[in-house]
Amino acid sequence: MTKSNILETTVQGAAPSISITANTTSLPSSGGTVNFTGSTNLSAGTTLDIYVNAGNVGTTSVGSGGSISFSVNIPSNSSGSTVTYDVYVEDPTTSTVSNTVAISVAPTS
Protein backbone atom coordinates (compact mmCIF):
# COMPACT_ATOMS: atom_id res chain seq x y z
CA MET A 1 0.00 0.00 0.00
CA THR A 2 1.30 3.43 -0.90
CA LYS A 3 0.84 6.61 1.12
CA SER A 4 -1.67 7.90 -1.44
CA ASN A 5 -4.09 5.12 -0.35
CA ILE A 6 -4.16 6.26 3.30
CA LEU A 7 -6.98 8.55 4.40
CA GLU A 8 -6.08 10.84 7.26
CA THR A 9 -8.89 12.47 9.22
CA THR A 10 -9.03 15.09 11.93
CA VAL A 11 -11.89 15.07 14.43
CA GLN A 12 -12.85 18.46 15.78
CA GLY A 13 -15.07 19.18 18.76
CA ALA A 14 -18.28 21.16 18.58
CA ALA A 15 -17.95 24.90 18.08
CA PRO A 16 -18.10 26.83 21.37
CA SER A 17 -21.58 28.02 22.32
CA ILE A 18 -23.11 29.94 25.22
CA SER A 19 -26.80 30.38 26.10
CA ILE A 20 -28.25 32.51 28.91
CA THR A 21 -31.71 33.24 30.34
CA ALA A 22 -32.93 35.72 32.96
CA ASN A 23 -35.32 35.19 35.87
CA THR A 24 -37.22 38.27 34.63
CA THR A 25 -37.06 40.54 31.61
CA SER A 26 -39.20 43.33 33.05
CA LEU A 27 -38.50 45.51 36.08
CA PRO A 28 -40.39 48.34 37.80
CA SER A 29 -39.05 51.88 37.53
CA SER A 30 -37.00 51.27 40.70
CA GLY A 31 -34.83 48.76 38.77
CA GLY A 32 -33.35 45.82 40.64
CA THR A 33 -31.18 42.75 40.48
CA VAL A 34 -31.68 40.26 37.65
CA ASN A 35 -30.37 36.72 38.05
CA PHE A 36 -29.08 34.91 34.98
CA THR A 37 -28.44 31.22 34.40
CA GLY A 38 -27.17 29.43 31.36
CA SER A 39 -25.08 26.72 29.83
CA THR A 40 -22.07 26.31 27.60
CA ASN A 41 -19.82 23.66 26.17
CA LEU A 42 -16.75 25.64 27.26
CA SER A 43 -14.56 24.10 29.96
CA ALA A 44 -15.32 24.56 33.65
CA GLY A 45 -13.33 27.49 35.03
CA THR A 46 -13.44 29.47 31.78
CA THR A 47 -13.85 33.17 32.59
CA LEU A 48 -16.66 34.97 30.77
CA ASP A 49 -17.02 38.75 30.52
CA ILE A 50 -20.47 40.15 31.36
CA TYR A 51 -21.71 43.01 29.19
CA VAL A 52 -24.64 45.40 29.70
CA ASN A 53 -25.34 47.65 26.71
CA ALA A 54 -21.90 46.68 25.31
CA GLY A 55 -20.10 47.87 28.47
CA ASN A 56 -18.14 45.32 30.49
CA VAL A 57 -19.58 45.13 34.02
CA GLY A 58 -17.70 42.14 35.41
CA THR A 59 -16.92 38.47 34.97
CA THR A 60 -18.29 35.06 35.83
CA SER A 61 -16.79 31.60 35.57
CA VAL A 62 -18.18 28.49 33.93
CA GLY A 63 -19.15 25.95 36.58
CA SER A 64 -19.09 22.20 36.47
CA GLY A 65 -21.11 20.66 33.67
CA GLY A 66 -20.99 23.93 31.74
CA SER A 67 -23.31 25.82 34.08
CA ILE A 68 -23.37 29.62 34.17
CA SER A 69 -24.81 31.80 36.95
CA PHE A 70 -24.49 35.53 37.59
CA SER A 71 -26.48 38.60 38.65
CA VAL A 72 -26.65 42.10 37.22
CA ASN A 73 -27.91 45.17 39.06
CA ILE A 74 -30.12 47.21 36.71
CA PRO A 75 -30.48 50.87 37.72
CA SER A 76 -33.73 52.74 38.32
CA ASN A 77 -35.41 54.63 35.51
CA SER A 78 -36.32 58.24 36.25
CA SER A 79 -37.43 59.01 32.69
CA GLY A 80 -40.93 58.94 31.25
CA SER A 81 -40.02 56.19 28.75
CA THR A 82 -39.15 52.52 29.09
CA VAL A 83 -35.38 51.90 29.18
CA THR A 84 -33.97 48.63 27.82
CA TYR A 85 -30.66 47.04 28.84
CA ASP A 86 -29.11 44.35 26.64
CA VAL A 87 -27.16 41.73 28.61
CA TYR A 88 -24.81 39.07 27.19
CA VAL A 89 -21.60 37.23 28.05
CA GLU A 90 -18.49 36.62 25.98
CA ASP A 91 -15.52 34.27 26.20
CA PRO A 92 -12.64 36.65 25.41
CA THR A 93 -10.36 33.76 24.45
CA THR A 94 -12.56 32.34 21.66
CA SER A 95 -14.70 35.48 21.04
CA THR A 96 -17.79 33.29 21.56
CA VAL A 97 -20.79 35.48 22.44
CA SER A 98 -24.04 34.34 24.04
CA ASN A 99 -27.50 35.32 23.02
CA THR A 100 -28.59 38.79 24.17
CA VAL A 101 -31.31 39.11 26.83
CA ALA A 102 -33.21 42.42 26.85
CA ILE A 103 -34.26 43.73 30.28
CA SER A 104 -36.88 46.50 30.25
CA VAL A 105 -37.24 49.01 33.08
CA ALA A 106 -40.65 50.69 33.31
CA PRO A 107 -40.91 54.48 33.12
CA THR A 108 -41.53 56.57 36.22
CA SER A 109 -45.26 57.05 36.70
C-alpha positions as CSV (number, residue, x, y, z in Angstrom):
1,M,0.0,0.0,0.0
2,T,1.3,3.4,-0.9
3,K,0.8,6.6,1.1
4,S,-1.7,7.9,-1.4
5,N,-4.1,5.1,-0.4
6,I,-4.2,6.3,3.3
7,L,-7.0,8.6,4.4
8,E,-6.1,10.8,7.3
9,T,-8.9,12.5,9.2
10,T,-9.0,15.1,11.9
11,V,-11.9,15.1,14.4
12,Q,-12.8,18.5,15.8
13,G,-15.1,19.2,18.8
14,A,-18.3,21.2,18.6
15,A,-18.0,24.9,18.1
16,P,-18.1,26.8,21.4
17,S,-21.6,28.0,22.3
18,I,-23.1,29.9,25.2
19,S,-26.8,30.4,26.1
20,I,-28.3,32.5,28.9
21,T,-31.7,33.2,30.3
22,A,-32.9,35.7,33.0
23,N,-35.3,35.2,35.9
24,T,-37.2,38.3,34.6
25,T,-37.1,40.5,31.6
26,S,-39.2,43.3,33.0
27,L,-38.5,45.5,36.1
28,P,-40.4,48.3,37.8
29,S,-39.1,51.9,37.5
30,S,-37.0,51.3,40.7
31,G,-34.8,48.8,38.8
32,G,-33.4,45.8,40.6
33,T,-31.2,42.7,40.5
34,V,-31.7,40.3,37.7
35,N,-30.4,36.7,38.1
36,F,-29.1,34.9,35.0
37,T,-28.4,31.2,34.4
38,G,-27.2,29.4,31.4
39,S,-25.1,26.7,29.8
40,T,-22.1,26.3,27.6
41,N,-19.8,23.7,26.2
42,L,-16.8,25.6,27.3
43,S,-14.6,24.1,30.0
44,A,-15.3,24.6,33.7
45,G,-13.3,27.5,35.0
46,T,-13.4,29.5,31.8
47,T,-13.9,33.2,32.6
48,L,-16.7,35.0,30.8
49,D,-17.0,38.7,30.5
50,I,-20.5,40.1,31.4
51,Y,-21.7,43.0,29.2
52,V,-24.6,45.4,29.7
53,N,-25.3,47.7,26.7
54,A,-21.9,46.7,25.3
55,G,-20.1,47.9,28.5
56,N,-18.1,45.3,30.5
57,V,-19.6,45.1,34.0
58,G,-17.7,42.1,35.4
59,T,-16.9,38.5,35.0
60,T,-18.3,35.1,35.8
61,S,-16.8,31.6,35.6
62,V,-18.2,28.5,33.9
63,G,-19.2,26.0,36.6
64,S,-19.1,22.2,36.5
65,G,-21.1,20.7,33.7
66,G,-21.0,23.9,31.7
67,S,-23.3,25.8,34.1
68,I,-23.4,29.6,34.2
69,S,-24.8,31.8,36.9
70,F,-24.5,35.5,37.6
71,S,-26.5,38.6,38.6
72,V,-26.7,42.1,37.2
73,N,-27.9,45.2,39.1
74,I,-30.1,47.2,36.7
75,P,-30.5,50.9,37.7
76,S,-33.7,52.7,38.3
77,N,-35.4,54.6,35.5
78,S,-36.3,58.2,36.2
79,S,-37.4,59.0,32.7
80,G,-40.9,58.9,31.2
81,S,-40.0,56.2,28.8
82,T,-39.1,52.5,29.1
83,V,-35.4,51.9,29.2
84,T,-34.0,48.6,27.8
85,Y,-30.7,47.0,28.8
86,D,-29.1,44.4,26.6
87,V,-27.2,41.7,28.6
88,Y,-24.8,39.1,27.2
89,V,-21.6,37.2,28.0
90,E,-18.5,36.6,26.0
91,D,-15.5,34.3,26.2
92,P,-12.6,36.7,25.4
93,T,-10.4,33.8,24.5
94,T,-12.6,32.3,21.7
95,S,-14.7,35.5,21.0
96,T,-17.8,33.3,21.6
97,V,-20.8,35.5,22.4
98,S,-24.0,34.3,24.0
99,N,-27.5,35.3,23.0
100,T,-28.6,38.8,24.2
101,V,-31.3,39.1,26.8
102,A,-33.2,42.4,26.8
103,I,-34.3,43.7,30.3
104,S,-36.9,46.5,30.3
105,V,-37.2,49.0,33.1
106,A,-40.6,50.7,33.3
107,P,-40.9,54.5,33.1
108,T,-41.5,56.6,36.2
109,S,-45.3,57.1,36.7
